[in-house]
């Protein structure tokens, strides 16, 4: 019994030492958020789009304003400038300039939830280059 226990202990120690000697590097890619135009747009009547118009307080303290008429819908975060949006699903809209994506879910009690993605400029500290990164402003 003691011999089996000692052999097990020695085997565990050898495996631990072998695992520590490995120089293998494993890279795990983080999921990237993207804002993509749909292959086909989702057609909505004016009365359907009208239900999404209004102002929505986001979880991060900003406000999403959805305005427009007819088949044109515009989304704006605070006063950062409007983005013309098209419907991609019955509750999801993407800006034509790919800078904003909005999903609005209405609960039975009338409360709104959903998700807002926005492309924001980001400076690469190493090169000084300015690129855009899509960030999740709010989700519920």
C-alpha positions in Angstrom: 0.0 0.0 0.0 2.8 2.4 0.9 4.6 1.5 -2.3 1.6 2.3 -4.4 1.1 5.6 -2.6 4.8 6.5 -3.1 4.6 5.5 -6.8 1.5 7.7 -7.3 3.2 10.6 -5.5 6.4 10.2 -7.7 4.2 10.0 -10.9 2.3 13.2 -9.9 5.6 15.1 -9.2 7.1 13.9 -12.6 4.0 15.1 -14.5 4.0 18.4 -12.7 7.7 19.0 -13.5 7.0 18.0 -17.2 4.1 20.5 -17.4 6.3 23.3 -16.0 9.0 22.7 -18.6 6.8 23.2 -21.6 7.5 26.4 -23.5 4.4 26.1 -25.7 2.5 29.3 -26.1 -1.2 29.1 -26.5 -3.0 32.1 -28.0 -6.7 32.5 -27.3 -8.5 34.9 -29.5 -11.1 37.2 -27.9 -14.4 37.5 -29.7 -14.6 40.7 -31.7 -17.7 42.7 -32.0 -18.6 43.7 -35.6 -21.3 45.8 -37.3 -22.1 44.3 -40.6 -24.6 45.2 -43.3 -27.0 42.4 -44.0 -27.1 40.6 -47.3 -30.8 41.4 -47.5 -32.6 44.2 -45.6 -35.7 43.4 -43.6 -38.6 45.3 -45.0 -40.8 47.3 -42.5 -43.8 49.4 -43.0 -43.9 52.9 -41.5 -46.3 51.9 -38.7 -43.8 49.1 -37.7 -40.8 51.5 -37.6 -42.9 54.1 -35.7 -43.0 51.9 -32.6 -39.2 52.1 -32.2 -39.0 55.9 -32.3 -38.2 57.6 -29.1 -35.4 58.1 -26.5 -33.9 55.2 -24.6 -31.8 55.6 -21.5 -28.8 53.3 -21.8 -27.2 51.4 -18.9 -24.0 53.4 -19.3 -25.8 56.7 -18.7 -26.0 57.8 -22.4 -29.2 58.2 -24.3 -30.1 56.6 -27.6 -32.5 58.7 -29.7 -34.3 57.0 -32.6 -36.0 59.4 -35.0 -37.3 59.3 -38.5 -40.3 58.9 -40.8 -41.3 56.7 -43.7 -38.7 54.2 -44.3 -35.8 56.3 -43.0 -34.8 55.7 -39.4 -32.0 57.6 -37.6 -30.2 56.6 -34.5 -28.1 59.0 -32.4 -26.2 58.5 -29.1 -26.5 61.7 -27.1 -25.5 64.5 -29.5 -22.8 62.6 -31.4 -24.6 62.9 -34.8 -27.3 60.9 -36.4 -26.8 57.6 -38.4 -29.3 56.5 -41.0 -30.3 52.9 -40.2 -31.9 50.1 -42.0 -33.8 47.1 -40.5 -32.0 43.8 -40.5 -34.6 41.9 -38.3 -38.0 42.8 -36.8 -36.2 44.5 -33.9 -32.6 45.2 -35.1 -31.2 48.1 -37.1 -27.8 48.8 -38.6 -26.5 52.2 -39.7 -25.5 52.4 -43.3 -22.1 53.8 -42.3 -21.6 50.7 -40.0 -21.0 52.9 -37.0 -24.1 51.9 -35.0 -26.2 48.7 -34.4 -29.3 48.7 -32.3 -31.5 45.9 -31.1 -34.7 46.9 -29.2 -36.7 44.3 -27.3 -40.0 45.3 -25.8 -41.3 43.4 -22.7 -44.9 42.7 -22.1 -45.0 45.6 -19.6 -43.7 48.0 -22.2 -40.1 48.2 -20.8 -37.4 48.3 -23.5 -34.3 46.2 -23.4 -31.8 45.2 -26.0 -28.2 46.0 -27.1 -26.4 48.9 -28.6 -23.1 48.5 -30.5 -21.1 51.5 -31.7 -17.8 51.9 -33.7 -15.5 54.2 -31.8 -12.1 55.6 -32.7 -9.1 54.0 -30.9 -5.5 55.0 -31.1 -2.8 52.3 -31.3 -0.3 53.3 -28.7 2.6 51.6 -30.5 2.0 53.1 -33.9 -0.2 56.1 -33.2 -2.6 54.9 -35.9 -6.2 55.5 -35.3 -8.6 52.6 -36.0 -12.1 51.9 -35.1 -13.2 49.4 -32.5 -16.8 48.2 -32.0 -17.8 48.5 -28.4 -21.0 47.4 -26.6 -22.4 50.6 -25.1 -25.3 48.9 -23.4 -27.1 45.6 -23.1 -30.1 44.3 -21.2 
